[in-house]
Amino acid sequence: MLTVEAPARFRLDGRKEVAVESGRLMFQGDRTSESVRVRTSRSEYLNLGTRYVMAVRSDGDELHVLDGEVRRSARRSPNGPSEITSAGTARRYLDDWSPGLGIPLDRTVPQLVAVGRTDEGGLLAFDAFDYQGDLAAGPDRDGGGGWRDAWIPHKGLPPIGLDAGRPLSWPSGGGRGALHHRGGNSAMHRYLKTPIRMDTDGVYYVSFRCRRAAAVGDDVNQVMLVLRKWGLTVEQEILQRTTLMFALNRPDAVAAVYFDGTATRTPLPLSPDTTYLIVGKVLAGRDRPDQAFMRVYRPESPPTEWEPAEWSVVSPAVHSNAVYDQVSVEFTSRTDAWLDDLRIGRSWPAVTKAKPDPAGR
């Protein structure tokens, strides 16, 4: 995971490349993590299972390696010999051609912002489904925060039920009730106050907990969170390729991301009647490719404070100008399924850490 500390000037050039003009950043991974290439005006850096801190300033780059090692290539001679900085050492690079100068190691690292209310810590919208009664959608289902209106049931489909006061259990808490699908096709929708914009530079995260009963036969057994543009028909969504979906489906436990008309699927060893946390990440760029990621967590191995270096599902990089202002929860299953603690934010801790404060009720 790469963390950038403000103020900084940088550009994401893909899932594994970033160009940094100025600022301070930290990378944290392990020996199984993919390497990330960091470019500055003087150097190219490639980590090898590493935790390191870097400061990029007008007078030079500083590299402090805490674990693993980092390979540096000078920009003026990229095909020349590389310089390896190992754990416990640090170097300063003054130009784009000369070797680094040894300097004292600085072990201080950037700190992540803690989760808070909808206007703090990057949390844009959430709902813990703290409602009374048997139905999940309706005019009085307007809790949580960051929404324009209450949940709307999908016309013509059976209503989604509610398990009031019985949230899906998770180590970090969160949630006060759970959506309960009792078979067939069902869906409900809600509108965001702050849309997710793919036509501007940004990073967004979503998360929700879900549980599925054992599938019957060839049942799709699908739980899905959909980001879409309000007002479009299904045919228009398909033609314009405007939806982004995060899903668990099929009896053989497939995690899937549907983005810009393309489906990316990964089989996972998931069990029925088990609660999982689904976390999605969306990279949006005005002039750069856009990409979506998804990670599935078990209760015995919940998310850490650091964003993962590896994801369960990674979509292809595409160019999208979609604006997502509608959130849909959809079930397609002949058996029971549940969903709880829905969050949308601009930071990793906003959607993975302690439960949000109630608002709007």
C-alpha positions as a Markdown table, in Angstrom:
| # | Residue | x | y | z |
|---|---|---|---|---|
| 1 | Met | 0.0 | 0.0 | 0.0 |
| 2 | Leu | 1.2 | 3.5 | -0.9 |
| 3 | Thr | 0.3 | 6.4 | 1.4 |
| 4 | Val | 0.9 | 10.0 | 0.4 |
| 5 | Glu | 1.1 | 12.7 | 3.0 |
| 6 | Ala | -0.4 | 16.1 | 2.1 |
| 7 | Pro | 0.7 | 18.5 | 0.8 |
| 8 | Ala | 2.0 | 16.6 | -2.3 |
| 9 | Arg | 2.0 | 16.7 | -6.1 |
| 10 | Phe | 1.7 | 13.2 | -7.7 |
| 11 | Arg | 0.0 | 11.3 | -10.5 |
| 12 | Leu | -1.2 | 7.7 | -10.5 |
| 13 | Asp | -0.2 | 6.1 | -13.8 |
| 14 | Gly | -1.8 | 2.8 | -13.1 |
| 15 | Arg | -2.2 | 0.2 | -10.4 |
| 16 | Lys | 1.6 | -0.2 | -10.0 |
| 17 | Glu | 3.1 | 3.1 | -11.1 |
| 18 | Val | 3.1 | 6.6 | -9.6 |
| 19 | Ala | 4.9 | 9.8 | -10.6 |
| 20 | Val | 5.8 | 12.1 | -7.7 |
| 21 | Glu | 6.7 | 15.7 | -8.2 |
| 22 | Ser | 6.9 | 16.7 | -4.5 |
| 23 | Gly | 5.8 | 15.4 | -1.1 |
| 24 | Arg | 6.3 | 12.7 | 1.4 |
| 25 | Leu | 5.1 | 9.1 | 0.9 |
| 26 | Met | 5.3 | 5.7 | 2.5 |
| 27 | Phe | 5.1 | 2.2 | 1.0 |
| 28 | Gln | 4.2 | -0.8 | 3.0 |
| 29 | Gly | 4.2 | -4.4 | 1.7 |
| 30 | Asp | 5.8 | -7.8 | 2.2 |
| 31 | Arg | 7.7 | -10.4 | 0.1 |
| 32 | Thr | 4.5 | -11.6 | -1.5 |
| 33 | Ser | 3.4 | -8.1 | -2.6 |
| 34 | Glu | 3.6 | -6.8 | -6.1 |
| 35 | Ser | 6.3 | -4.1 | -6.7 |
| 36 | Val | 5.2 | -0.5 | -7.2 |
| 37 | Arg | 7.3 | 1.8 | -9.5 |
| 38 | Val | 7.8 | 5.3 | -8.2 |
| 39 | Arg | 9.2 | 8.0 | -10.5 |
| 40 | Thr | 10.6 | 11.3 | -9.6 |
| 41 | Ser | 12.4 | 13.9 | -11.8 |
| 42 | Arg | 15.7 | 12.3 | -10.7 |
| 43 | Ser | 15.1 | 8.6 | -10.2 |
| 44 | Glu | 13.0 | 5.5 | -10.7 |
| 45 | Tyr | 12.4 | 3.4 | -7.5 |
| 46 | Leu | 11.2 | -0.2 | -7.4 |
| 47 | Asn | 10.5 | -1.9 | -4.0 |
| 48 | Leu | 11.3 | -5.5 | -3.3 |
| 49 | Gly | 9.0 | -6.6 | -0.4 |
| 50 | Thr | 9.5 | -3.4 | 1.4 |
| 51 | Arg | 8.4 | -0.7 | 3.9 |
| 52 | Tyr | 10.0 | 2.6 | 3.1 |
| 53 | Val | 9.6 | 6.4 | 3.5 |
| 54 | Met | 10.5 | 8.8 | 0.7 |
| 55 | Ala | 10.6 | 12.6 | 0.7 |
| 56 | Val | 10.7 | 14.4 | -2.7 |
| 57 | Arg | 11.8 | 18.0 | -2.6 |
| 58 | Ser | 13.3 | 20.6 | -5.0 |
| 59 | Asp | 16.8 | 19.9 | -3.6 |
| 60 | Gly | 16.7 | 16.1 | -3.9 |
| 61 | Asp | 15.0 | 12.8 | -3.1 |
| 62 | Glu | 15.5 | 11.1 | 0.3 |
| 63 | Leu | 14.9 | 7.4 | 0.6 |
| 64 | His | 14.6 | 5.7 | 4.1 |
| 65 | Val | 14.2 | 1.9 | 3.9 |
| 66 | Leu | 12.7 | 0.3 | 7.0 |
| 67 | Asp | 12.2 | -3.3 | 5.8 |
| 68 | Gly | 13.2 | -5.1 | 2.6 |
| 69 | Glu | 15.1 | -3.2 | 0.0 |
| 70 | Val | 14.5 | -0.6 | -2.8 |
| 71 | Arg | 16.2 | -0.5 | -6.2 |
| 72 | Arg | 17.0 | 2.9 | -7.7 |
| 73 | Ser | 17.8 | 3.7 | -11.3 |
| 74 | Ala | 19.0 | 7.2 | -12.4 |
| 75 | Arg | 16.6 | 8.9 | -14.9 |
| 76 | Arg | 19.5 | 10.0 | -17.1 |
| 77 | Ser | 20.8 | 6.4 | -17.4 |
| 78 | Pro | 17.8 | 4.1 | -16.8 |
| 79 | Asn | 19.6 | 1.1 | -18.4 |
| 80 | Gly | 22.7 | 1.6 | -16.3 |
| 81 | Pro | 23.6 | -0.1 | -13.0 |
| 82 | Ser | 21.0 | 0.1 | -10.3 |
| 83 | Glu | 21.7 | 1.0 | -6.7 |
| 84 | Ile | 20.1 | -1.1 | -3.9 |
| 85 | Thr | 19.2 | 0.4 | -0.6 |
| 86 | Ser | 18.7 | -2.2 | 2.1 |
| 87 | Ala | 16.6 | -2.2 | 5.3 |
| 88 | Gly | 18.0 | 0.1 | 8.0 |
| 89 | Thr | 19.8 | 2.4 | 5.6 |
| 90 | Ala | 18.9 | 5.7 | 3.9 |
| 91 | Arg | 20.2 | 7.7 | 0.9 |
| 92 | Arg | 19.8 | 11.2 | -0.6 |
| 93 | Tyr | 19.8 | 11.7 | -4.4 |
| 94 | Leu | 20.7 | 15.2 | -5.6 |
| 95 | Asp | 20.4 | 14.8 | -9.3 |
| 96 | Asp | 19.4 | 12.4 | -12.1 |
| 97 | Trp | 22.7 | 10.8 | -12.8 |
| 98 | Ser | 24.9 | 10.4 | -9.7 |
| 99 | Pro | 24.8 | 7.7 | -6.9 |
| 100 | Gly | 23.1 | 8.3 | -3.6 |
| 101 | Leu | 24.8 | 9.8 | -0.5 |
| 102 | Gly | 24.4 | 7.9 | 2.7 |
| 103 | Ile | 22.4 | 9.8 | 5.4 |
| 104 | Pro | 21.0 | 8.9 | 8.9 |
| 105 | Leu | 17.9 | 6.7 | 8.8 |
| 106 | Asp | 14.6 | 8.4 | 9.8 |
| 107 | Arg | 11.9 | 5.9 | 10.9 |
| 108 | Thr | 9.0 | 8.4 | 11.2 |
| 109 | Val | 6.1 | 7.6 | 8.9 |
| 110 | Pro | 2.9 | 9.3 | 7.8 |
| 111 | Gln | -0.1 | 8.7 | 9.9 |
| 112 | Leu | -3.5 | 7.7 | 8.4 |
| 113 | Val | -6.6 | 9.8 | 9.2 |
| 114 | Ala | -9.1 | 8.1 | 11.6 |
| 115 | Val | -12.7 | 7.5 | 10.6 |
| 116 | Gly | -15.3 | 9.8 | 11.9 |
| 117 | Arg | -18.6 | 11.4 | 10.8 |
| 118 | Thr | -19.6 | 11.9 | 7.2 |
| 119 | Asp | -17.6 | 15.2 | 7.0 |
| 120 | Glu | -14.5 | 13.7 | 8.7 |
| 121 | Gly | -12.0 | 11.1 | 7.7 |
| 122 | Gly | -13.2 | 10.7 | 4.2 |
| 123 | Leu | -16.6 | 9.1 | 4.9 |
| 124 | Leu | -19.1 | 10.2 | 2.2 |
| 125 | Ala | -22.1 | 8.0 | 3.0 |
| 126 | Phe | -23.1 | 5.1 | 5.2 |
| 127 | Asp | -26.1 | 3.2 | 6.6 |
| 128 | Ala | -26.1 | 0.8 | 9.5 |
| 129 | Phe | -29.7 | -0.1 | 8.9 |
| 130 | Asp | -30.8 | 0.9 | 12.4 |
| 131 | Tyr | -34.5 | 0.7 | 11.7 |
| 132 | Gln | -37.6 | -1.0 | 13.2 |
| 133 | Gly | -40.1 | -3.1 | 11.4 |
| 134 | Asp | -39.9 | -5.8 | 8.7 |
| 135 | Leu | -39.1 | -3.9 | 5.5 |
| 136 | Ala | -35.7 | -2.3 | 4.5 |
| 137 | Ala | -37.0 | 0.4 | 2.1 |
| 138 | Gly | -39.6 | 3.1 | 2.4 |
| 139 | Pro | -40.1 | 6.8 | 3.2 |
| 140 | Asp | -38.9 | 6.4 | 6.8 |
| 141 | Arg | -35.7 | 4.4 | 5.9 |
| 142 | Asp | -33.6 | 7.6 | 5.8 |
| 143 | Gly | -30.9 | 6.8 | 8.4 |
| 144 | Gly | -27.2 | 6.9 | 8.2 |
| 145 | Gly | -25.6 | 9.9 | 6.5 |
| 146 | Gly | -24.5 | 11.3 | 3.2 |
| 147 | Trp | -27.8 | 10.5 | 1.4 |
| 148 | Arg | -30.3 | 12.8 | -0.4 |
| 149 | Asp | -33.4 | 10.7 | 0.3 |
| 150 | Ala | -34.6 | 7.5 | 1.9 |
| 151 | Trp | -34.2 | 4.0 | 0.4 |
| 152 | Ile | -36.6 | 3.3 | -2.5 |
| 153 | Pro | -37.9 | -0.3 | -3.2 |
| 154 | His | -37.5 | -1.5 | -6.8 |
| 155 | Lys | -40.8 | -1.3 | -8.5 |
| 156 | Gly | -42.2 | -4.7 | -9.4 |
| 157 | Leu | -39.8 | -6.8 | -7.3 |
| 158 | Pro | -40.5 | -8.4 | -3.9 |
| 159 | Pro | -39.4 | -6.1 | -1.0 |
| 160 | Ile | -36.1 | -6.7 | 0.9 |
| 161 | Gly | -36.7 | -7.6 | 4.5 |
| 162 | Leu | -35.0 | -6.3 | 7.6 |
| 163 | Asp | -33.6 | -8.1 | 10.6 |
| 164 | Ala | -34.0 | -5.2 | 13.1 |
| 165 | Gly | -31.5 | -5.2 | 15.9 |
| 166 | Arg | -29.7 | -8.3 | 14.5 |
| 167 | Pro | -26.6 | -7.0 | 12.6 |
| 168 | Leu | -24.1 | -9.3 | 11.0 |
| 169 | Ser | -21.4 | -9.9 | 13.6 |
| 170 | Trp | -17.9 | -8.5 | 12.9 |
| 171 | Pro | -14.8 | -8.0 | 15.1 |
| 172 | Ser | -14.8 | -4.1 | 14.7 |
| 173 | Gly | -18.5 | -3.8 | 15.4 |
| 174 | Gly | -20.7 | -1.5 | 13.2 |
| 175 | Gly | -24.2 | -2.1 | 12.0 |
| 176 | Arg | -27.4 | -2.2 | 14.0 |
| 177 | Gly | -29.6 | -4.3 | 11.8 |
| 178 | Ala | -29.2 | -6.2 | 8.5 |
| 179 | Leu | -31.0 | -6.4 | 5.2 |
| 180 | His | -32.6 | -9.9 | 4.8 |
| 181 | His | -33.4 | -11.2 | 1.3 |
| 182 | Arg | -35.7 | -14.2 | 1.4 |
| 183 | Gly | -35.5 | -15.6 | -2.1 |
| 184 | Gly | -36.0 | -14.5 | -5.7 |
| 185 | Asn | -34.9 | -11.2 | -7.2 |
| 186 | Ser | -35.0 | -8.0 | -5.0 |
| 187 | Ala | -33.4 | -4.6 | -5.1 |
| 188 | Met | -33.5 | -1.1 | -3.5 |
| 189 | His | -31.9 | 2.2 | -4.3 |
| 190 | Arg | -30.7 | 5.4 | -2.7 |
| 191 | Tyr | -29.1 | 8.7 | -4.0 |
| 192 | Leu | -25.8 | 10.1 | -2.9 |
| 193 | Lys | -25.3 | 13.7 | -1.8 |
| 194 | Thr | -21.7 | 13.6 | -3.1 |
| 195 | Pro | -21.5 | 11.6 | -6.4 |
| 196 | Ile | -18.5 | 9.4 | -7.3 |
| 197 | Arg | -17.0 | 11.1 | -10.3 |
| 198 | Met | -14.8 | 9.2 | -12.8 |
| 199 | Asp | -14.2 | 12.3 | -14.9 |
| 200 | Thr | -12.0 | 13.9 | -12.2 |
| 201 | Asp | -8.9 | 12.7 | -10.3 |
| 202 | Gly | -9.9 | 10.8 | -7.1 |
| 203 | Val | -9.8 | 7.7 | -5.0 |
| 204 | Tyr | -13.0 | 6.2 | -3.6 |
| 205 | Tyr | -13.8 | 3.1 | -1.4 |
| 206 | Val | -16.9 | 1.1 | -0.6 |
| 207 | Ser | -17.6 | -1.6 | 1.9 |
| 208 | Phe | -20.4 | -3.8 | 3.1 |
| 209 | Arg | -20.8 | -7.1 | 5.1 |
| 210 | Cys | -22.8 | -10.0 | 3.6 |
| 211 | Arg | -23.7 | -13.6 | 4.3 |
| 212 | Arg | -25.3 | -16.1 | 2.0 |
| 213 | Ala | -27.1 | -19.4 | 2.8 |
| 214 | Ala | -25.9 | -22.5 | 0.9 |
| 215 | Ala | -26.9 | -22.4 | -2.8 |
| 216 | Val | -29.4 | -24.8 | -4.2 |
| 217 | Gly | -28.5 | -26.4 | -7.5 |
| 218 | Asp | -27.5 | -23.9 | -10.1 |
| 219 | Asp | -28.7 | -20.9 | -8.1 |
| 220 | Val | -26.8 | -17.7 | -8.9 |
| 221 | Asn | -26.8 | -16.9 | -5.2 |
| 222 | Gln | -25.7 | -13.3 | -5.8 |
| 223 | Val | -25.3 | -10.3 | -3.5 |
| 224 | Met | -24.3 | -7.1 | -5.3 |
| 225 | Leu | -23.6 | -3.5 | -4.6 |
| 226 | Val | -24.1 | -1.3 | -7.7 |
| 227 | Leu | -23.0 | 2.2 | -8.4 |
| 228 | Arg | -25.0 | 3.8 | -11.3 |
| 229 | Lys | -26.2 | 7.1 | -12.8 |
| 230 | Trp | -29.7 | 8.0 | -11.8 |
| 231 | Gly | -32.4 | 8.1 | -14.5 |
| 232 | Leu | -31.0 | 5.6 | -17.0 |
| 233 | Thr | -32.8 | 2.5 | -18.1 |
| 234 | Val | -31.1 | -0.9 | -18.0 |
| 235 | Glu | -30.7 | -0.7 | -21.8 |
| 236 | Gln | -29.1 | 2.7 | -21.6 |
| 237 | Glu | -26.7 | 1.4 | -18.9 |
| 238 | Ile | -25.6 | -1.4 | -21.1 |
| 239 | Leu | -25.1 | 0.7 | -24.2 |
| 240 | Gln | -23.3 | 3.5 | -22.3 |
| 241 | Arg | -21.4 | 1.1 | -20.0 |
| 242 | Thr | -22.1 | 3.3 | -17.0 |
| 243 | Thr | -22.4 | 0.8 | -14.0 |
| 244 | Leu | -19.9 | -0.4 | -11.5 |
| 245 | Met | -20.7 | -3.5 | -9.5 |
| 246 | Phe | -19.1 | -5.4 | -6.6 |
| 247 | Ala | -20.6 | -8.9 | -6.2 |
| 248 | Leu | -20.3 | -12.4 | -4.7 |
| 249 | Asn | -22.2 | -14.9 | -6.7 |
| 250 | Arg | -22.6 | -18.5 | -7.8 |
| 251 | Pro | -22.4 | -21.7 | -5.7 |
| 252 | Asp | -18.7 | -22.0 | -6.5 |
| 253 | Ala | -18.0 | -18.7 | -4.6 |
| 254 | Val | -16.9 | -16.2 | -7.3 |
| 255 | Ala | -16.0 | -12.6 | -6.4 |
| 256 | Ala | -16.7 | -10.3 | -9.3 |
| 257 | Val | -16.2 | -6.7 | -10.4 |
| 258 | Tyr | -18.3 | -5.4 | -13.3 |
| 259 | Phe | -16.9 | -2.1 | -14.6 |
| 260 | Asp | -17.4 | -0.3 | -17.9 |
| 261 | Gly | -19.1 | -3.3 | -19.5 |
| 262 | Thr | -16.4 | -5.8 | -18.6 |
| 263 | Ala | -16.7 | -8.5 | -15.9 |
| 264 | Thr | -13.6 | -9.7 | -14.0 |
| 265 | Arg | -14.1 | -12.8 | -11.8 |
| 266 | Thr | -12.0 | -14.6 | -9.3 |
| 267 | Pro | -13.0 | -17.9 | -7.6 |
| 268 | Leu | -12.4 | -17.8 | -3.8 |
| 269 | Pro | -12.7 | -20.5 | -1.1 |
| 270 | Leu | -15.8 | -19.0 | 0.6 |
| 271 | Ser | -18.2 | -20.9 | 2.8 |
| 272 | Pro | -22.0 | -20.6 | 3.1 |
| 273 | Asp | -23.5 | -19.1 | 6.3 |
| 274 | Thr | -20.3 | -17.1 | 6.9 |
| 275 | Thr | -20.1 | -13.3 | 7.2 |
| 276 | Tyr | -17.6 | -11.6 | 4.9 |
| 277 | Leu | -16.5 | -8.0 | 4.5 |
| 278 | Ile | -16.4 | -6.8 | 0.9 |
| 279 | Val | -14.1 | -3.8 | 0.3 |
| 280 | Gly | -14.0 | -2.1 | -3.1 |
| 281 | Lys | -11.6 | 0.6 | -4.3 |
| 282 | Val | -12.1 | 2.9 | -7.3 |
| 283 | Leu | -9.3 | 4.9 | -9.0 |
| 284 | Ala | -10.7 | 7.8 | -11.0 |
| 285 | Gly | -8.7 | 10.0 | -13.4 |
| 286 | Arg | -9.5 | 12.9 | -15.6 |
| 287 | Asp | -6.8 | 12.1 | -18.1 |
| 288 | Arg | -5.6 | 8.7 | -16.7 |
| 289 | Pro | -7.1 | 5.3 | -16.9 |
| 290 | Asp | -9.7 | 4.3 | -14.3 |
| 291 | Gln | -9.7 | 1.0 | -12.4 |
| 292 | Ala | -11.7 | -0.9 | -9.8 |
| 293 | Phe | -10.5 | -3.3 | -7.1 |
| 294 | Met | -12.2 | -5.7 | -4.7 |
| 295 | Arg | -11.0 | -7.6 | -1.6 |
| 296 | Val | -12.9 | -10.2 | 0.5 |
| 297 | Tyr | -12.2 | -10.5 | 4.2 |
| 298 | Arg | -13.1 | -13.2 | 6.7 |
| 299 | Pro | -13.9 | -12.5 | 10.4 |
| 300 | Glu | -10.7 | -14.3 | 11.5 |
| 301 | Ser | -8.6 | -12.1 | 9.2 |
| 302 | Pro | -10.2 | -8.6 | 9.1 |
| 303 | Pro | -8.6 | -5.6 | 7.4 |
| 304 | Thr | -5.5 | -4.1 | 8.9 |
| 305 | Glu | -4.9 | -0.4 | 9.3 |
| 306 | Trp | -3.0 | -0.4 | 6.0 |
| 307 | Glu | -4.6 | -0.8 | 2.6 |
| 308 | Pro | -3.6 | -4.2 | 1.0 |
| 309 | Ala | -1.0 | -4.5 | -1.6 |
| 310 | Glu | -2.9 | -7.4 | -3.2 |
| 311 | Trp | -6.6 | -7.5 | -4.1 |
| 312 | Ser | -9.0 | -10.4 | -4.7 |
| 313 | Val | -10.2 | -8.9 | -8.0 |
| 314 | Val | -8.7 | -6.3 | -10.2 |
| 315 | Ser | -10.5 | -4.8 | -13.2 |
| 316 | Pro | -8.8 | -3.8 | -16.5 |
| 317 | Ala | -7.8 | -0.2 | -16.7 |
| 318 | Val | -10.3 | 1.8 | -18.8 |
| 319 | His | -11.3 | 5.4 | -19.6 |
| 320 | Ser | -14.7 | 6.3 | -18.1 |
| 321 | Asn | -16.4 | 9.6 | -17.5 |
| 322 | Ala | -19.3 | 8.1 | -15.5 |
| 323 | Val | -20.8 | 10.0 | -12.6 |
| 324 | Tyr | -22.3 | 7.6 | -10.0 |
| 325 | Asp | -25.0 | 9.3 | -7.9 |
| 326 | Gln | -27.2 | 6.2 | -7.3 |
| 327 | Val | -26.4 | 3.2 | -5.0 |
| 328 | Ser | -28.3 | 0.0 | -5.5 |
| 329 | Val | -28.4 | -3.1 | -3.3 |
| 330 | Glu | -29.4 | -6.2 | -5.4 |
| 331 | Phe | -30.0 | -9.8 | -4.5 |
| 332 | Thr | -30.5 | -12.7 | -7.0 |
| 333 | Ser | -30.8 | -16.0 | -5.0 |
| 334 | Arg | -33.4 | -18.7 | -4.3 |
| 335 | Thr | -32.0 | -18.9 | -0.7 |
| 336 | Asp | -31.6 | -16.4 | 2.1 |
| 337 | Ala | -28.9 | -13.7 | 2.0 |
| 338 | Trp | -28.0 | -10.7 | 4.2 |
| 339 | Leu | -26.2 | -7.4 | 3.8 |
| 340 | Asp | -25.1 | -4.9 | 6.5 |
| 341 | Asp | -23.0 | -1.8 | 7.4 |
| 342 | Leu | -22.8 | -0.1 | 4.0 |
| 343 | Arg | -20.1 | 2.6 | 3.6 |
| 344 | Ile | -18.7 | 4.8 | 0.9 |
| 345 | Gly | -15.7 | 7.0 | 1.5 |
| 346 | Arg | -12.5 | 8.6 | 0.3 |
| 347 | Ser | -10.1 | 6.8 | 2.6 |
| 348 | Trp | -9.3 | 3.2 | 3.6 |
| 349 | Pro | -10.0 | 3.6 | 7.3 |
| 350 | Ala | -13.3 | 5.4 | 6.6 |
| 351 | Val | -14.8 | 2.1 | 5.2 |
| 352 | Thr | -12.9 | -0.5 | 7.3 |
| 353 | Lys | -12.4 | 0.8 | 10.9 |
| 354 | Ala | -14.7 | 1.5 | 13.9 |
| 355 | Lys | -18.4 | 1.9 | 13.2 |
| 356 | Pro | -19.6 | 5.4 | 12.1 |
| 357 | Asp | -21.7 | 7.6 | 14.4 |
| 358 | Pro | -25.4 | 7.5 | 13.7 |
| 359 | Ala | -26.8 | 10.5 | 11.8 |
| 360 | Gly | -30.0 | 11.5 | 10.2 |
| 361 | Arg | -32.3 | 9.6 | 12.7 |
